[in-house]
Amino acid sequence: SLIETMSDSLKLPITIYPLNGDFLHAAAENARQHITTDAPIYTTPVDSDHVAGYGLVNDISGKPAVLVEVNLTRDIYQQGQYSISLFLIALIVVGLIFAALTAFLLEQTVISRLRTLGSDMEAISRGGDLSARLDVSGSDELSRLGKGVNQMLSALETTQVKLHGNDMQLRTVVEVAPIMLWSTDSRGRITLLEGKNLDLLGLSPDASIGK
């Protein structure tokens, strides 16, 4: 009755085990082994919802007489688990938002600009117009890449103009001067035939190439 009164007063389930008999269960016996003078209280989880605390009570001669067991609900532990769950959920949500924002920024600042540069270069390559230029703005690495491509196109255009001029000069010389130029491959077949006086020999480039 005294134990029941104490339990009702403390609002805790209290159990007392005498030490002079075989009344200790495995958990209580384990707690008794861990209780020392320096550590008079021993606590251990019972399950995810409860924790048990043990302590020794001495008799009038100062020797351990009974083992007191008190069971508590693990409110702080459960609140901690709930807080950890909320933190993990918040971390996952923030991570997803950060990943989506990063992907969006990469698309806007890098990928889309690279795609535009690639499509513009492909259009210039298909058209063969070396006078065309890439639309470049800004001063970052991609902008410097675009400017470098434009400089390369400008150099190629200048070279193309020079080659075209040299070709026109050479054709003018060949068409005016009384000479004939030809070349053959390793089998002796004509690969080039140009000159002003081919008609004097009854030759024409169209009919002679490949002969």
KAWOJO-V382059 format. One record per helix or strand. SS is the DSSP state (H for helix, E for strand). FROM is the first residue (numbers start at 1). TO is the last residue. If there is no record, write none. Layout:
SS_FROM_TO + SS_FROM_TO
//
This chain:
H_2_10 + E_13_18 + H_26_34 + E_41_45 + E_50_58 + E_64_73 + H_75_127 + H_141_176 + E_180_184 + E_190_195 + H_198_201 + H_205_208
//
